[in-house]
Amino acid sequence: MSNSSTDRVRVWLVERTYSDDEQNLIILTYATPDGERYFRKERALTSFTDVRDTTAAIDADPGNLGTVDDPDLREQYAAEASRMADVHDPDDVI
């Protein structure tokens, strides 16, 4: 069983939205550069002193990635992921 970082998939931040259902919840969406797969991360805004950086990219477990079925959304994610990769290092705080 391998725990190598090569088993992970680099995904780039493509969208940051606020939840309509719950207050103080931010939804971060990361996608592969081709826009075909995505990773969604929810983060509660508990306090101003609770510092958790949001980086330009993360390395996600392939089993945690969803498939983007909508062609327009896939194109949007691909464009934004490519833009982020062009202008940011993966560890840049966004």
Disulfide bonds with the S-S distance in Angstrom:
none
